[in-house]
């Protein structure tokens, strides 16, 4: 249900692949102390070349068989479910030997370092390993850390996963099962993260037994992740701002439930956030307007004291004191809002719900850059207009820096996802409207 791109709707996105350029695969097998066990390199035999989930059928079982030299018969079965990204892996063991069979299930991921394809060669979000344990909850296991400090931890329950932008692969053992979570590096190029049972499964001679584990390979879609193992929703990478990002996404989801369009939902959410911070913004803009009103007098002081910066600063501080202006009054309210806007940035960047979601007209994919660069240009113009409302620095060098900033930001936003640019543009326009009104009142042009 997730095509590679909007213009290729019938070509599914290949999350797992085993190619020379990029490897991301899931492997599983059995290990034990006696005899030969089927591992991820074992060649099994299938009864058919293809298997199809028939109409009206909710489960598809794909059995693969192998017999060990000691006569033990193994059937490895992949169990697929309709409308689900979960695959159950079952090992049926028929012990035809004369000895008790003891074995352990292991599952693991193997992947190479992904190619750099983001802005200036940077990967947009976290790509690497992650684990969840009842004791320590969610933890990242970066690929470069696997070589420095291999993971080895005894865990009951939990899960191990490999994450990338929008998608995740996760082994999810039962809650009461003891496992060892481990990592490894093969040939300095392939990174391994997996688990293996700590308690053996025993099968008496002449008897049969089954070992079963679950694998999730699919999108980091919130409504799906919440139905999986505990903590799987944390695989959506919001970083240290999760405590803010999670409620914001919850609100965005509910707005989308009403509007049915992610673009309009982003706009409405931005308006709601702006309204919530209106008092703080008003305080900031009032301070800026008062500073702007003092610009002629500050310019006169500069002309009076010339290059004597010490006397100029003293005179400006006296002016602030006389007019009861706090030069930092416009900064604190803005600083308080920054974490919220950064949290929303990560919501829009790492939510698979935004992937290939259309807005209007030329915006067919909010997770991709604007193909005609219209939104980034509007954002740049809005940023330039907003700067015109701010008090201008007395220092000519600072004035030039402030004039260049809209150009620099516009160049950066040309490559940003359209959803992020939309959010930033709407926020700028709302800020301009609020600041313009407050500035008019402070300057006495509007009552």
N, C-alpha and C positions, 0 to 999 in steps of 0.2 A: 504493500500500500504506500510505499515511499519511493517514487521514481528517482532516477539519478538527477533529472532536471525537469523544469516545466515543459520544455519543448520535446522531451522524450518520455511521455506519460506511460508508455507500455514497457519501459525498461527499468526493472526494479533495481534499487540501490544495493550493490553487493557489499554487505558489511564484512563478511569473512571471505578471504581469498588467499591463495597460496601461489604467489607469482614472484618473479625475480625482483620486482621493484618494491613490492610491499607484501608482507605476510601478516595475516591475522587469522589464526585457526584455533579451534577447540579440539582437544584430544582427551581420550579416556581409555582406561584399561584396568586390568587386575594385576596385583602383585602378591607374592607369597614367598614362603621359605622352602617349599618342596615342589619339585617338578617344574614344568614349563607353563607359564600363564600367558594369556592373550593380552598384549599391550597395544599401544596406538600404532605400532608398525606391523602388527599381525595381519596377514591376508585372509579375510573371511570369504565365504561363498554365499552368494545370494540366489534365491530360487527364481528370481526374475530380473530382467534388465530395467524395469520401470515399475513404479507403484503410484497409484492414483487414489486420492480421496474422493470416493464416489458421492453422488448426490444423496442426501439423506443420511450420510455417514458422518459421525462427529470425531472419529478417531481412526488414524491410519497407522498400522504397525508394520515396520520394515525389519524382518528378521534376517540376521547374518549368522552363519554357522562356522565353527572351527573345532577340530578335535585335536587334543594334545597327544603327544607321543605315549603318555601313560594311560590313554584311553578315556580320560575325562572329556565330556562333550560340553561345549559352550555355545550358547546362542545369544548374540548381542542384538538387542532389538531397539530400534529408534521408534519412539511413539510420538506421532504428530497429532495435534488437536486443531479442530476447525476454529478459525478466528482467534488463534493464539500464537504467540511467539515463543511459547515454552515447548521444549523438546525433552521428553523423559528418555533416559538411557537405562536399559535393563540388561543385566547379565544373568542368564539362567545357567546354572551349573548342574549337570547330571553326573554325579560321581559314580563311575563304573569301576573305580579302582578298589583296592583292598584296604586303603587307608583313609582316615578322616581328612577331608579337604578343608584347608584354612586359607582364606583369601581376603584381600583388602581392595576396595574400589579407590581409584584416583581419577581426578579430573583436573585439567589444566588448560590454560591459554598460552599460546605462543605467538609473539608478534615482533616485528622489526620496528625500528624508529620510523614514524610516519614522515612522509615528505612535507616540507614546509610550503604552505600554500596560502597563508594569510597575508595581512597587510605588512609590507616590507619583509616578507619571508617569515613572519611570526605565525605560530599556530593560534587561532582565535581563542580557543578554550583548552582546558586541561586534557591531555591525551596520555594515558598511562594506567597503572594498576590502582586498585582500591580494595580494601577489605572492610568488613563490618563484623564486630564482635560484641556480644552482650556487655562486656566489661568496658571497652574503650570506644564503642560505637564506630562511627565512620572515620576511616583513616586512608589517606592517599599513600600509594606505594609507587613513587616516580620511577620511570625506567632507568634513569641514570643512578638512582640509589640502589637498585638491585645488585649491581656489580660491586658497589662499595660495602654494602651491608645486607647480605642475603636475609630474607625473612624466614623465620622458623618459629612457629608459635602454636601451642596446643589450645584448641578452641572447642567449645560445645555450641553447635549451631552456627549462626553467622553466614557470611557468604564472601566469595572472592570474585573480582570482576576486572575487566579491561574496559576502560572508558575512552570515548572519543566524542567529537562534536555531534550532538543529537542522538547518538546510539551507544549501546552498551551490550557486552556479553557477560553473563554472570552464572557461576555455578552456585546453586542454592541447596546445600545439604539440609536434612531435617533438623529441627530445633534441638532435639535431644541426642544428636549424634556427635561423638567426639572425633575430631579431625586434627590434622596438623596442616596449618597454612604455611606455604613455603614459596620461595622464589629462586630463580636460577638464571644464569646467562650462558647461552650456547654460542661458541665461536665469536664472542664479543659483539655479535650482531642480533641475536635472537633472544628476546626476553621472555622468561617463563614465570607465570604466576598460577598457583594451583592449590589443591588440597588432596589429602589422602586419609583414609580411615585409620583410626588408631585401635579400634576394637575389631577383631576378625569376625568374618562370617564363617560358620562351621557347617559342613555338610557331611553327614555320616556315609559310609560305603553303601552303595545301592540306593541312596536318596538323592533328592534334588533340592536346590536352593536358589534364591533370587537376590541379587544386589541391584538397587535402584537409586538413581540420582536425577535431579532436574537441572536443566540448562535453559537460561533465557537468552535469546539473541534477538534484539529488536530495538525500537525507539525508546528514548527516555521520556515517554509520555506519562504525565503525572497520574492520570486515572488508571493506567495499566500498572505502573510501578507500585501504587498503593495496595494492589491486590496480590503482590508478590511477597517475598520474604521481608521481615522487619527491617526498616531502614533503607530499602531499595530506592525510595524517592530521593534520598540524599545523593544519589549518583548524578543528579542534575547539578551541575557545578555552579553554585552561586558564591563560592568562596566564603570569606569571613563575614559577609553581609547576608548570609542565609536567613538570619532572624528577621531581617527587613524584607528581603527578596521574596520569601515564601508567602507572607501575607499579601504582598503586592501582586504576585501571580494569582493567588486565590481571588483577589478582587478583579483582576483582568479577565480571568476565566468566567466569572459571573457576568461581567459586562458583555463578554463575547456571547454568552448564553442568551442575552437579550437582543444584541445587535446582529449577531451572526457574521460579523466581518472583523477580522483582527486589526485592520487599519483604523477603522472608526473606533474600535475598542481602545487602541493606543491613544487616540486623540482624547477620548472622553476620560480615560484614566489620568492623562496629563493635566487635563482641566481640573479634575477632582483634587489631585495633589497640589496644584497651584492654588486652589481655593483653600485647602487646608493650611497652607503656609502663607496665606495672604497677609495676616498681621505681621509676621516676621519680615516678609518682603517689603511691606509698607514702611516699616521702621528703617530698613536698609535704604530704600529709595528716597525717603525723607532726608536722611543724612546726606545722600548724594546730591539731592536737590539743593540743600543748604550750602554744600560745598560749591556747587555749580554757581549759586547766586553770589558767592564770594570771589569768583574768578577775576573780575576786573580789579578788585582791591588787592588780590594776591599777585596779579600781574604788575600792579603799581609798585608793590613791595619789591618784586624782583628787579624792576628797573631802578629802583632807589638804591638797593644794596649791591647790585651787580653780581660779581663773583664771590662776594663775601658770604659763603654759605652759612657760617655760624650765626652772623647777625640776621640773615634772611630767615633761618629756622626759628630764631628767638622771636622775631617780629611776627612770624606766622602763628607761633604758639600763643602769643599775646592776642592776636586776632581771633583765634579759636576760642580763647578763654572769654574775651569780651562778648563775642556773639553766641557763646554757649553752644559751640559746635564740637562734637566728638569726631575727630578725623577717622577713627576706627569704627565708628557707629555703623557704617555700611558693610563692614566685613563680617562681624560675628553672626548676624542673621543668615548670611549666605553660607558661612561655614557649617552652620547647623543643618542646612538643607542638603549639603553635598552628599552625605552617606545615603540619603533616600534616592537621590538622582543616580548615584553610582549603582545602587541596588537594582533600580529599574533598568539601568543599562545592561546588567548581567541577566536579568529576566528576559529581556528582548534578544540578547545574544545567544543564550544557551537553551531556549525553550524550543523543542522540536515542533510544537504546535504552530510556530511562526514559519517553519520551513515550507517554502513554496506556497505560502498563503497570499492570495491576491488582495489588493486594496481597490484602486480605481484606475481606469484608463490604462496608462502605460506601466503601472506598477503591478506586475504579475507575480512577484515573489518578494515578500517583505524581508526575507533572510538574505537576499542577494542585493548587490549594489544597483542603484538607479541606472538603467541602461542609457538614459539620455542626460543624466547628471542635473536634472531639473531641481530636484529636492536639495541637493548640496548647494546649488547656486542660490536658491531662495534662502537657505540657512545662512550662507555667507552674507547676503544682503541684509538679513535681519540682524546679524551680529554687528555689521557695520552701523546700522541705524541705531542699535542699542548703545554703541560706543559714543555716538553723537549726543546721546542724552546724559552720558556720564560726565562728571567734572574732568576737564582735560588737565594732564600733568603740566606743571610749570616748566619742567626740564624738557627741552626740545628733543633730546635723545629718547626720553620716555614717550614723548608724543609720537615719534616715528615708529617705535616698537608697537605701540597700541594700534597704529594705523595698519601695520603689517599683519597683525594677529588674525583678522578676518580672512585674509588671503591664505594664510598658513592653515587655518582650520578648514577652510573650504577645500583646499587640496587634500587634506587628510580624509575628509568626509566623502570625497568622491568615491572612495573604495569601501566605505562602511555599508553594512546592510541597510536597505531602505527603511526598515522599521525603526532603527536607531536614529537615522537622520530625520524621520518624520517626528519622532518624539522630541528631538532637540529643536527642530524648527518650530513646532507648536509651542514649546516652552519659551522660546525666544520671543515669539509674537505676543504671547500672553504677558511676558515680562515688559515688552515695549509698551503695550497698552496701559499696564498698571503704572509703569514708571513715567510715561508721558503725562498721565492724568495728575499724578502727585507732583511732578515738576511744575506743571502749569499752576497748580494751587499755590505751591511754595513761592513761586516767582511772581505771584499776584496777577497772572494773566487770566486766571479763571477762579471764580468764587464758588 
